[in-house]
């Protein structure tokens, strides 16, 4: 019997599931060579795992931090890697 295989291309990218919503509380993990420090933060944009979004720190006792870019590691957690 014959088998016919037809390559198919999606006409558009399939949207990934949103892992972090805008305004959601997140944990910001700052990682470097041999260490990780985390602090509470707020997502300023929504995104899926692996995407880069803007977040800001909400650490107690300090004013709201300046926005920074972080990569979504998993729902509720973003990462900033130091060189």
TIMI-2910 file (N, C-alpha, C, CB; in pm, 1 decimal, decimal comma, always signed):
<rs>
+----------+----------+----------+----------+----------+----------+----------+----------+----------+----------+----------+----------+------+
!      n_x !      n_y !      n_z !     ca_x !     ca_y !     ca_z !      c_x !      c_y !      c_z !     cb_x !     cb_y !     cb_z ! resn !
+----------+----------+----------+----------+----------+----------+----------+----------+----------+----------+----------+----------+------+
!    +84,3 !   -118,6 !     +0,0 !     +0,0 !     +0,0 !     +0,0 !    +88,1 !   +123,8 !     +0,0 !    -95,5 !     +0,4 !   +121,7 !  Unk !
!    +31,5 !   +231,1 !    -48,2 !   +101,6 !   +358,0 !    -57,4 !    +68,2 !   +445,0 !    +63,6 !    +65,4 !   +430,8 !   -188,3 !  Unk !
!   +165,8 !   +526,2 !   +105,3 !   +145,4 !   +626,2 !   +210,4 !   +186,9 !   +759,9 !   +152,1 !   +227,2 !   +592,2 !   +341,6 !  Unk !
!   +102,9 !   +856,3 !   +167,7 !   +132,0 !   +989,8 !   +117,6 !   +152,4 !  +1083,2 !   +237,1 !    +17,3 !  +1041,4 !    +24,7 !  Unk !
!   +268,4 !  +1148,2 !   +243,2 !   +297,8 !  +1244,3 !   +348,9 !   +302,4 !  +1382,8 !   +286,6 !   +432,2 !  +1210,6 !   +421,4 !  Unk !
!   +225,7 !  +1472,6 !   +343,7 !   +218,4 !  +1608,9 !   +292,3 !   +269,4 !  +1704,2 !   +399,8 !    +72,8 !  +1645,3 !   +249,5 !  Unk !
!   +374,3 !  +1779,9 !   +372,4 !   +420,7 !  +1876,5 !   +471,8 !   +318,1 !  +1988,9 !   +487,3 !   +558,9 !  +1934,2 !   +431,7 !  Unk !
!   +296,9 !  +2028,0 !   +610,9 !   +198,7 !  +2133,2 !   +639,5 !   +266,9 !  +2241,8 !   +720,8 !    +74,4 !  +2076,4 !   +715,8 !  Unk !
!   +243,3 !  +2365,4 !   +682,6 !   +295,4 !  +2478,7 !   +757,5 !   +179,5 !  +2556,1 !   +814,9 !   +383,4 !  +2569,3 !   +668,9 !  Unk !
!   +193,6 !  +2595,2 !   +941,2 !    +89,6 !  +2677,7 !  +1002,5 !    +99,3 !  +2817,4 !   +942,8 !   +104,0 !  +2681,9 !  +1158,8 !  Unk !
!    -13,6 !  +2877,7 !   +913,6 !    -13,6 !  +3009,9 !   +852,1 !    +27,7 !  +3117,2 !   +952,1 !   -151,4 !  +3041,9 !   +794,8 !  Unk !
!    +13,3 !  +3089,3 !  +1080,3 !    +53,8 !  +3184,4 !  +1182,5 !   +106,3 !  +3109,5 !  +1301,9 !    -62,4 !  +3275,7 !  +1222,8 !  Unk !
!   +177,6 !  +3179,9 !  +1385,1 !   +231,0 !  +3115,4 !  +1504,5 !   +117,1 !  +3082,1 !  +1599,8 !   +335,6 !  +3205,9 !  +1574,1 !  Unk !
!   +124,8 !  +2967,7 !  +1660,2 !    +25,5 !  +2928,1 !  +1758,7 !    +57,9 !  +2999,6 !  +1888,4 !    +22,5 !  +2773,2 !  +1778,4 !  Unk !
!    -36,7 !  +3076,1 !  +1943,0 !     -5,6 !  +3150,5 !  +2064,9 !    +18,0 !  +3056,6 !  +2183,6 !   -118,9 !  +3248,2 !  +2097,2 !  Unk !
!   +119,5 !  +3087,2 !  +2260,7 !   +150,7 !  +3006,5 !  +2378,3 !    +59,7 !  +3047,7 !  +2493,6 !   +300,1 !  +3021,7 !  +2418,2 !  Unk !
!    +39,3 !  +2958,4 !  +2585,9 !    -45,2 !  +2986,7 !  +2701,6 !    +18,7 !  +3095,3 !  +2787,8 !    -68,9 !  +2858,6 !  +2784,7 !  Unk !
!    -62,0 !  +3186,7 !  +2835,9 !    -13,2 !  +3294,2 !  +2921,7 !    +23,1 !  +3236,4 !  +3057,6 !   -119,1 !  +3407,1 !  +2936,1 !  Unk !
!   +149,1 !  +3256,7 !  +3099,7 !   +196,6 !  +3206,2 !  +3228,3 !   +194,5 !  +3314,5 !  +3335,1 !   +337,3 !  +3150,2 !  +3214,2 !  Unk !
!   +204,9 !  +3440,6 !  +3290,0 !   +203,0 !  +3554,1 !  +3381,4 !   +111,6 !  +3660,5 !  +3320,9 !   +348,0 !  +3610,3 !  +3406,7 !  Unk !
!    +18,3 !  +3709,3 !  +3400,9 !    -75,0 !  +3812,5 !  +3355,1 !    -25,7 !  +3950,6 !  +3397,9 !   -217,4 !  +3786,3 !  +3410,8 !  Unk !
!    -64,8 !  +4051,8 !  +3323,8 !    -28,5 !  +4189,8 !  +3358,2 !    -88,4 !  +4222,9 !  +3494,6 !    -78,7 !  +4291,2 !  +3248,9 !  Unk !
!     -8,5 !  +4283,2 !  +3582,5 !    -53,0 !  +4320,5 !  +3715,8 !    -40,2 !  +4209,0 !  +3819,4 !   -194,3 !  +4365,2 !  +3709,3 !  Unk !
!     -2,3 !  +4091,3 !  +3775,6 !    +11,1 !  +3977,0 !  +3866,5 !   +137,5 !  +3988,7 !  +3950,3 !    +12,3 !  +3845,3 !  +3787,7 !  Unk !
!   +128,8 !  +3943,4 !  +4075,6 !   +246,4 !  +3937,0 !  +4160,8 !   +336,2 !  +3823,1 !  +4115,6 !   +206,3 !  +3919,4 !  +4308,2 !  Unk !
!   +465,4 !  +3849,5 !  +4106,6 !   +562,1 !  +3748,5 !  +4064,1 !   +681,1 !  +3748,6 !  +4159,5 !   +609,0 !  +3774,4 !  +3918,2 !  Unk !
!   +759,2 !  +3643,5 !  +4154,2 !   +887,8 !  +3639,0 !  +4223,5 !   +994,8 !  +3669,9 !  +4120,5 !   +912,7 !  +3499,5 !  +4292,7 !  Unk !
!  +1076,2 !  +3771,1 !  +4148,5 !  +1185,7 !  +3808,2 !  +4059,7 !  +1312,0 !  +3742,2 !  +4114,7 !  +1201,9 !  +3965,5 !  +4048,9 !  Unk !
!  +1368,8 !  +3649,6 !  +4040,1 !  +1491,7 !  +3580,6 !  +4080,0 !  +1607,7 !  +3637,7 !  +3999,9 !  +1479,8 !  +3426,0 !  +4058,4 !  Unk !
!  +1704,2 !  +3695,1 !  +4069,8 !  +1825,2 !  +3747,2 !  +4006,5 !  +1932,9 !  +3641,3 !  +4026,1 !  +1868,7 !  +3887,6 !  +4067,1 !  Unk !
!  +1987,6 !  +3591,2 !  +3916,5 !  +2085,0 !  +3482,6 !  +3924,4 !  +2219,2 !  +3526,2 !  +3868,0 !  +2034,1 !  +3359,3 !  +3849,7 !  Unk !
!  +2323,8 !  +3474,8 !  +3928,9 !  +2460,0 !  +3500,3 !  +3883,1 !  +2540,6 !  +3373,0 !  +3898,6 !  +2525,4 !  +3617,3 !  +3961,6 !  Unk !
!  +2670,1 !  +3384,5 !  +3888,0 !  +2757,5 !  +3268,4 !  +3897,6 !  +2758,3 !  +3216,2 !  +4041,0 !  +2900,7 !  +3303,5 !  +3851,4 !  Unk !
!  +2679,9 !  +3112,6 !  +4069,1 !  +2677,4 !  +3049,1 !  +4199,8 !  +2581,5 !  +3107,2 !  +4301,3 !  +2809,7 !  +3053,1 !  +4255,5 !  Unk !
!  +2492,8 !  +3198,8 !  +4261,4 !  +2397,7 !  +3252,4 !  +4358,2 !  +2264,8 !  +3287,6 !  +4292,3 !  +2455,9 !  +3375,3 !  +4426,8 !  Unk !
!  +2160,5 !  +3294,4 !  +4375,1 !  +2028,4 !  +3340,6 !  +4332,6 !  +1968,2 !  +3421,1 !  +4446,7 !  +1935,2 !  +3220,5 !  +4292,5 !  Unk !
!  +1917,4 !  +3539,2 !  +4416,2 !  +1849,9 !  +3624,8 !  +4512,6 !  +1711,4 !  +3651,9 !  +4456,6 !  +1929,6 !  +3758,5 !  +4539,2 !  Unk !
!  +1609,7 !  +3643,9 !  +4542,5 !  +1474,6 !  +3668,5 !  +4491,6 !  +1404,5 !  +3775,6 !  +4574,0 !  +1392,2 !  +3538,8 !  +4492,4 !  Unk !
!  +1306,2 !  +3838,9 !  +4510,8 !  +1227,3 !  +3942,2 !  +4575,7 !  +1090,6 !  +3947,5 !  +4509,3 !  +1298,4 !  +4080,2 !  +4568,7 !  Unk !
!   +990,4 !  +4000,6 !  +4579,3 !   +857,2 !  +4010,7 !  +4519,3 !   +854,1 !  +4120,8 !  +4414,2 !   +750,9 !  +4037,4 !  +4627,3 !  Unk !
!   +770,3 !  +4101,1 !  +4314,8 !   +757,4 !  +4200,4 !  +4209,2 !   +620,1 !  +4195,9 !  +4146,3 !   +863,4 !  +4179,4 !  +4103,4 !  Unk !
!   +601,9 !  +4281,6 !  +4047,4 !   +475,4 !  +4292,1 !  +3974,4 !   +503,2 !  +4287,9 !  +3824,9 !   +399,5 !  +4422,3 !  +4012,5 !  Unk !
!   +424,9 !  +4207,6 !  +3753,4 !   +438,8 !  +4200,3 !  +3607,4 !   +371,2 !  +4321,8 !  +3544,2 !   +377,1 !  +4067,9 !  +3551,8 !  Unk !
!   +441,6 !  +4391,3 !  +3458,1 !   +386,3 !  +4506,3 !  +3387,3 !   +333,3 !  +4467,1 !  +3250,1 !   +491,6 !  +4615,3 !  +3373,1 !  Unk !
!   +360,1 !  +4342,2 !  +3210,9 !   +312,2 !  +4287,2 !  +3083,6 !   +276,0 !  +4141,2 !  +3105,0 !   +419,7 !  +4302,1 !  +2970,5 !  Unk !
!   +196,0 !  +4086,6 !  +3016,1 !   +161,7 !  +3944,4 !  +3019,2 !   +256,5 !  +3869,7 !  +2925,8 !    +12,3 !  +3921,0 !  +2977,9 !  Unk !
!   +274,0 !  +3739,9 !  +2950,7 !   +359,1 !  +3661,3 !  +2861,9 !   +355,5 !  +3513,7 !  +2893,9 !   +500,4 !  +3710,4 !  +2868,9 !  Unk !
!   +414,6 !  +3436,5 !  +2803,8 !   +423,4 !  +3291,1 !  +2817,2 !   +563,0 !  +3253,7 !  +2867,3 !   +392,5 !  +3220,5 !  +2681,3 !  Unk !
!   +579,6 !  +3130,2 !  +2911,0 !   +709,1 !  +3081,8 !  +2957,5 !   +812,9 !  +3101,3 !  +2846,3 !   +700,5 !  +2931,8 !  +3000,1 !  Unk !
!   +926,8 !  +3157,8 !  +2883,4 !  +1035,0 !  +3183,0 !  +2788,3 !  +1034,8 !  +3323,1 !  +2729,3 !  +1027,7 !  +3084,2 !  +2677,9 !  Unk !
!   +924,9 !  +3395,2 !  +2742,4 !   +917,5 !  +3530,7 !  +2688,0 !   +977,0 !  +3630,9 !  +2786,3 !   +771,7 !  +3568,1 !  +2655,1 !  Unk !
!  +1020,4 !  +3744,4 !  +2731,5 !  +1074,4 !  +3854,3 !  +2811,7 !   +964,1 !  +3956,3 !  +2832,5 !  +1199,0 !  +3919,6 !  +2743,2 !  Unk !
!   +946,8 !  +3998,6 !  +2958,6 !   +845,5 !  +4098,9 !  +2991,5 !   +907,3 !  +4203,6 !  +3084,3 !   +720,3 !  +4032,7 !  +3058,0 !  Unk !
!   +836,2 !  +4314,8 !  +3101,6 !   +879,1 !  +4417,7 !  +3196,7 !   +817,5 !  +4386,6 !  +3333,3 !   +837,6 !  +4561,2 !  +3147,8 !  Unk !
!   +897,0 !  +4400,4 !  +3438,0 !   +851,9 !  +4380,5 !  +3575,8 !   +911,2 !  +4491,6 !  +3661,5 !   +893,5 !  +4239,0 !  +3630,1 !  Unk !
!   +858,9 !  +4505,9 !  +3783,0 !   +919,7 !  +4599,4 !  +3878,0 !   +916,6 !  +4537,5 !  +4016,7 !   +845,9 !  +4736,8 !  +3877,3 !  Unk !
!  +1012,2 !  +4575,7 !  +4097,8 !  +1026,6 !  +4523,5 !  +4233,1 !   +921,9 !  +4584,2 !  +4324,7 !  +1167,2 !  +4551,3 !  +4287,2 !  Unk !
!   +874,3 !  +4504,7 !  +4421,0 !   +780,6 !  +4552,3 !  +4522,4 !   +835,5 !  +4525,3 !  +4662,1 !   +642,8 !  +4485,1 !  +4505,0 !  Unk !
!   +965,5 !  +4523,8 !  +4675,9 !  +1029,6 !  +4492,9 !  +4803,6 !   +982,4 !  +4591,8 !  +4910,4 !  +1184,4 !  +4497,0 !  +4790,0 !  Unk !
!   +948,1 !  +4538,8 !  +5028,0 !   +898,8 !  +4621,9 !  +5137,9 !  +1004,7 !  +4721,2 !  +5182,8 !   +855,3 !  +4534,8 !  +5255,8 !  Unk !
!   +958,1 !  +4839,2 !  +5223,3 !  +1049,0 !  +4939,9 !  +5275,6 !  +1118,4 !  +5022,7 !  +5170,0 !  +1150,3 !  +4875,2 !  +5359,2 !  Unk !
!  +1093,2 !  +4995,2 !  +5043,5 !  +1154,1 !  +5073,2 !  +4935,9 !  +1044,6 !  +5117,8 !  +4839,9 !  +1263,5 !  +4990,7 !  +4861,2 !  Unk !
!  +1064,9 !  +5229,7 !  +4772,3 !   +965,4 !  +5270,1 !  +4672,6 !   +961,7 !  +5169,9 !  +4557,9 !   +996,1 !  +5411,5 !  +4618,9 !  Unk !
!   +852,5 !  +5169,2 !  +4485,7 !   +841,9 !  +5077,4 !  +4371,3 !   +959,6 !  +5099,9 !  +4278,6 !   +707,7 !  +5097,4 !  +4294,8 !  Unk !
!  +1020,9 !  +4991,0 !  +4239,5 !  +1141,5 !  +4997,2 !  +4158,3 !  +1116,1 !  +5038,7 !  +4014,0 !  +1209,3 !  +4864,8 !  +4160,1 !  Unk !
!  +1223,5 !  +5071,5 !  +3947,9 !  +1219,0 !  +5102,1 !  +3805,4 !  +1189,7 !  +4973,8 !  +3728,7 !  +1352,6 !  +5166,5 !  +3757,4 !  Unk !
!  +1115,9 !  +4983,6 !  +3620,2 !  +1088,8 !  +4862,8 !  +3540,6 !  +1218,1 !  +4801,0 !  +3487,5 !   +994,8 !  +4896,0 !  +3423,3 !  Unk !
!  +1219,9 !  +4668,1 !  +3481,6 !  +1332,6 !  +4594,5 !  +3424,4 !  +1277,6 !  +4481,6 !  +3339,1 !  +1427,2 !  +4539,4 !  +3535,9 !  Unk !
!  +1359,2 !  +4426,0 !  +3253,5 !  +1317,0 !  +4314,6 !  +3168,5 !  +1360,6 !  +4184,6 !  +3232,9 !  +1375,6 !  +4327,4 !  +3025,1 !  Unk !
!  +1269,9 !  +4087,9 !  +3232,1 !  +1298,6 !  +3956,6 !  +3289,9 !  +1233,0 !  +3849,7 !  +3203,4 !  +1248,3 !  +3947,4 !  +3437,6 !  Unk !
!  +1290,9 !  +3729,1 !  +3208,3 !  +1237,5 !  +3616,5 !  +3130,4 !  +1148,4 !  +3533,0 !  +3220,7 !  +1352,5 !  +3529,2 !  +3069,6 !  Unk !
!  +1032,8 !  +3492,7 !  +3169,3 !   +939,9 !  +3410,6 !  +3246,5 !   +994,3 !  +3268,3 !  +3252,9 !   +796,8 !  +3413,0 !  +3183,8 !  Unk !
!  +1022,0 !  +3221,5 !  +3376,1 !  +1075,8 !  +3087,1 !  +3397,2 !   +963,1 !  +2985,8 !  +3413,3 !  +1167,4 !  +3084,5 !  +3520,5 !  Unk !
!   +858,7 !  +3024,7 !  +3482,8 !   +740,8 !  +2941,4 !  +3504,7 !   +631,5 !  +3033,2 !  +3556,9 !   +769,9 !  +2822,5 !  +3605,2 !  Unk !
!   +508,3 !  +2986,6 !  +3564,4 !   +402,1 !  +3073,7 !  +3615,0 !   +438,5 !  +3131,2 !  +3752,5 !   +269,3 !  +2996,2 !  +3623,6 !  Unk !
!   +433,2 !  +3263,1 !  +3762,0 !   +461,8 !  +3329,9 !  +3888,6 !   +607,1 !  +3359,4 !  +3916,3 !   +410,5 !  +3249,3 !  +3997,1 !  Unk !
!   +699,2 !  +3318,6 !  +3828,9 !   +841,6 !  +3345,2 !  +3851,5 !   +909,2 !  +3393,4 !  +3723,9 !   +912,0 !  +3219,4 !  +3903,7 !  Unk !
!   +985,9 !  +3501,7 !  +3739,8 !  +1066,1 !  +3556,2 !  +3629,4 !  +1211,7 !  +3557,5 !  +3673,3 !  +1018,1 !  +3700,8 !  +3588,6 !  Unk !
!  +1302,8 !  +3558,6 !  +3575,5 !  +1445,3 !  +3555,4 !  +3605,4 !  +1520,7 !  +3665,8 !  +3534,0 !  +1503,4 !  +3421,3 !  +3567,8 !  Unk !
!  +1618,0 !  +3722,0 !  +3606,1 !  +1711,2 !  +3817,7 !  +3549,8 !  +1849,1 !  +3757,5 !  +3571,6 !  +1697,2 !  +3961,6 !  +3615,5 !  Unk !
!  +1925,1 !  +3735,7 !  +3464,7 !  +2059,3 !  +3678,0 !  +3477,0 !  +2164,2 !  +3786,8 !  +3469,6 !  +2084,0 !  +3573,1 !  +3367,6 !  Unk !
!  +2256,0 !  +3784,2 !  +3567,7 !  +2367,6 !  +3877,2 !  +3565,3 !  +2483,4 !  +3812,9 !  +3490,6 !  +2409,7 !  +3918,0 !  +3708,9 !  Unk !
!  +2559,8 !  +3894,3 !  +3417,1 !  +2673,7 !  +3837,9 !  +3343,8 !  +2782,9 !  +3789,3 !  +3434,6 !  +2730,0 !  +3939,1 !  +3249,4 !  Unk !
+----------+----------+----------+----------+----------+----------+----------+----------+----------+----------+----------+----------+------+
</rs>
